[in-house]
């Protein structure tokens, strides 16, 4: 507003100057008349009360007197010219004030636009998005909306390999695609990095998926024009906006973000719809993060066992060590609720070694109490197999507790093998040379390859429960499963079928040539002391 003060000041000065100029003349005239009257009446030229002198009239030759006289002459002799001149000056000054005001408003508008707009892409930013969403949801009361939170899957790779300049151009290209495809009653924004948010009209899931796929196709076409070798795709989390009187855009965006993270963890899924389970899992992850070390010290991380049974006799031939978190507030937590979290942040290795250590202690205790001794298998994350001292650490733990290594079986999942098969092969060879048993876990869970069985000389093949649960009575399923069992037998590997839950499944598996099973039909996972009681009963 400082630019408005100058025209305002000049205007006030223009109107005040004539008055200031006239005032001395009026004052001088009044003084002269008063002094003359006092002299004629014989009054002293001094103020009788304050004894101050009464000054004589001003000299008519002074500048103020002459200015006053000239001004009076102009006003009286040429009144129309004076009024016209003053009007022109007033209009000029008013025009100057309007121009200054317009410039000020323009600067304010530009500043507001910059505050509400993403500098790189020109899309609205977070604050503007909240305003746009609130307005649309209130005005388009009959429309159905879906709030989408999405990002570009290969963005970091492109940034790292081709530089930030290419990454910026990718963001600008995708922003232009969004602007072309978003309808007037919809909106989109860039929140940060490669995170974009869209509020789109929703008719049905297929229609929404088709729109996003078309945008992805445009982005991939741009990628080919830029000769980028990676197929660029986006992944979105969706939140169906409910009808309400008041809309909390930030809360809805949080829900969409929960779904987006779920979509990123689910390979091959383009978009995931939010449900309450995602939020509960996210809140649980936030609660558990940073609590693992304390839980390990306090004994909250417990080892349970599930028996492996010879289906012909019902006797226990081994067990699998499983982890449970006995949380002081939330109760017993299954591994699916916390293992993925610690798999992502790398702390799962601490859990694996804790379970292995407790298993060795149990085996030593069973030996001292003359309980039946059988092989116990332990699961290990894929993160271990990138560490060269992994096998030696296992050997040191087993030796410290005096446990024969052949009683310990190291299970490696198919996903860990496929992640780096050559490294896993070296580790399996070392484990076998050290006397440990090895097993391929979850065979057939999604990464099945006969090449794995051919390459890895393991002792056991554990067939995933999906094979057992997926139409086992069917002829095709039995042909596939039967051939896998015979292949493993020919390679000198024992076979265990996981997830056996019915007598029918047990009968079919035995008919196909497998006689060892693990599942609820024979035994559920149970705490160590309960499993020990089962062992004691078998030893009688």
Secondary structure as GFF3:
##gff-version 3
##sequence-region A 1 540
A	DSSP	alpha_helix	2	40	.	.	.	ID=ss1
A	DSSP	alpha_helix	63	77	.	.	.	ID=ss2
A	DSSP	alpha_helix	79	115	.	.	.	ID=ss3
A	DSSP	alpha_helix	126	139	.	.	.	ID=ss4
A	DSSP	beta_strand	145	152	.	.	.	ID=ss5
A	DSSP	alpha_helix	155	162	.	.	.	ID=ss6
A	DSSP	alpha_helix	164	181	.	.	.	ID=ss7
A	DSSP	beta_strand	187	192	.	.	.	ID=ss8
A	DSSP	beta_strand	195	201	.	.	.	ID=ss9
A	DSSP	alpha_helix	205	225	.	.	.	ID=ss10
A	DSSP	beta_strand	234	240	.	.	.	ID=ss11
A	DSSP	alpha_helix	249	265	.	.	.	ID=ss12
A	DSSP	beta_strand	271	273	.	.	.	ID=ss13
A	DSSP	alpha_helix	276	288	.	.	.	ID=ss14
A	DSSP	alpha_helix	292	297	.	.	.	ID=ss15
A	DSSP	beta_strand	301	310	.	.	.	ID=ss16
A	DSSP	beta_strand	316	327	.	.	.	ID=ss17
A	DSSP	beta_strand	331	333	.	.	.	ID=ss18
A	DSSP	three_ten_helix	335	337	.	.	.	ID=ss19
A	DSSP	alpha_helix	339	345	.	.	.	ID=ss20
A	DSSP	alpha_helix	348	368	.	.	.	ID=ss21
A	DSSP	beta_strand	375	379	.	.	.	ID=ss22
A	DSSP	three_ten_helix	382	386	.	.	.	ID=ss23
A	DSSP	alpha_helix	390	400	.	.	.	ID=ss24
A	DSSP	three_ten_helix	405	407	.	.	.	ID=ss25
A	DSSP	beta_strand	408	413	.	.	.	ID=ss26
A	DSSP	alpha_helix	414	419	.	.	.	ID=ss27
A	DSSP	alpha_helix	421	434	.	.	.	ID=ss28
A	DSSP	beta_strand	437	443	.	.	.	ID=ss29
A	DSSP	alpha_helix	450	455	.	.	.	ID=ss30
A	DSSP	beta_strand	460	463	.	.	.	ID=ss31
A	DSSP	alpha_helix	465	469	.	.	.	ID=ss32
A	DSSP	alpha_helix	475	490	.	.	.	ID=ss33
A	DSSP	beta_strand	494	498	.	.	.	ID=ss34
A	DSSP	alpha_helix	503	511	.	.	.	ID=ss35
A	DSSP	beta_strand	516	518	.	.	.	ID=ss36
A	DSSP	beta_strand	526	527	.	.	.	ID=ss37
A	DSSP	alpha_helix	528	539	.	.	.	ID=ss38
###
